[in-house]
Amino acid sequence: MPPEITKTEPLNIVTGTKGDLSQVQVLLSSNDLPSSDLTPAHMENFLLQWHGDELVGCVGLELYGQSGLLRSLAVFVLHRNQGYGAHLVSQVEDLARRQGVESICLLTTTATAFFISHGYRTTNRRSAPAPLQESTEFQSLCPDSAVCMVKAL
């Protein structure tokens, strides 16, 4: 069970556990994001924002050598515009740095402006590192119309 958080405490982000998968899938579904490829093992590279026992937001990182794929950034609609998404992005970038990642890529259909405001730039999808292009996100989960973005760490 996640730690108790009061409204006066700072944002508390923890690494996901295998038992968090179903709640993450509900959150992603409520944000029209894919989750069909997620397994309990993915949770070790997911960061979760909790308020008490309520999941507020999440973000995932897939590792491909020195490249990372930021995926599944989502915040429940009632908690948007409070800095949760920005804090989750900052924390997943720190996690990526600790894992030796030098750049992060992502695909988005709706959040281009958000990611630009956090230092990401649009790029050609074909310019992403080959291992990322082989990922499920690139191959089948995200449509060809998704904007590819990258940030050097």
N, C-alpha and C positions, 0 to 999 in steps of 0.2 A: 504494500500500500504506500502511495506517495506521502511525503511529509505534509503536515498541516501548515497551511499558509494563511495568514490574515491579510486583509486589504492594506494594512499599513506596512507590510514587509516588502522588500524589493522583489523584483522578478526572480523566481526560483525555477531554474531549468535543470532537469536531471536526464541522465541517459536512460533510454527506454529499456524495458525488459521484455522477455518473450511473452509474458502475461499481458503486456500492453497492446499487443497486436490488434485485437478486436476493437478497442477504443480508438486506435489510430485509424483503422479502416472506416469507422463511423465518421470520424472527423474529415477524412479525405473525401468520402462520399458526399458529405454535406457541402463540400467545396467543389464538387464536380471534378475531383482529381482521381486519377487511376490508382488502384491499390491491389489489383488482381495478382500482381507478381510478388507481392510482399509475403515474406515468410517470417516466422519467429526469429530466425537468425539475423534478419535485417535490423531488428530493434537495437542491436548493439551499436549501430551508427545512426540512431535516431535520437534527437534531443526533444524532450517533451516539457511543455510549460503547464504546470498544475496550479490550480487555486483550490486548496483543500484536496478533496478527492475528485474534483472536476478537471478534466483535461481541457485546457484552453487553446493550446496550439502545439504544432510539431514541425519539425524539419528533418530531412534525412540526407545522408551523405553516402554515396557509393564510391569506393576507392578503386582506382585504375592506375596503379603505379604512382607517378608524380602528378597525376590528374585526378580531380574529383568531380563527381556529378552531384550537384545540389538538386534535391528532389523533394517533392511533397511538402513544401512550405504551406501551411494552412493554419488559420486561426478561426475559431467559431465566430460567426457573424456578430454575436452580442459583445464580443471582446475586441472587435476591430478598432482601429484608430486610437489605440492606447499604447502603442510602441512595442507590442508583443512580437509582431513580425520582424521588425528591425532588430530587436534584441536576439531573436532566434537566429537570424542571418549572421549577426556578429559572432554569436557563440559557435555556430557550425563552421564559420571560417576559422576560428581559433582551433577547433577540433581538427580541421583539415591541416592546418599548419603543424600541429603536434604530430600528425600522421605522416609528415613529409610531403604533403601536397603542395605543388607550386602554382597551380591554377585550378580554378573551379569553372565548370561549364554548367549550363542549365537550359532547359527548354520551357517556354511559357507561351500560353495563348492569351493571358489576361493581365500579366503583371510587369510588362516591359518597363513602364515608367517607374514603378517601385524599384526595380532592380537597377535601373540607370541611376536613380537617386542614391544608390548604395555602391556605386563605383563599377558596376558591370557595364559592358558595352556589347552592342549587337555584333554578331559575326556570322559568316556563312556557315551553315550547318555542316557542310562538307569539310570545313577547316578544323573541326573538332578532332582531337586525337582518335586514332583508329579504334582503340579499345572502347572508348565511349560510344562510338558509332555502332559498335557491336552490341551495346546494352539493349535491354528490353525497352527502355524509355525511347531510345532513338529508333529502334527497329519496328516497334509496333504500338507502344502505349501512347506516344505523343504524335499528333498528326503532322504531316509534312508542312502544314501552315504555321506550326509553332515557331516562335522566334528563338533562335539560338543566341545565348549570351555567354560571355566569358569575363573572368576577372583574374588577374595575376595576383598571387599572394606574396 
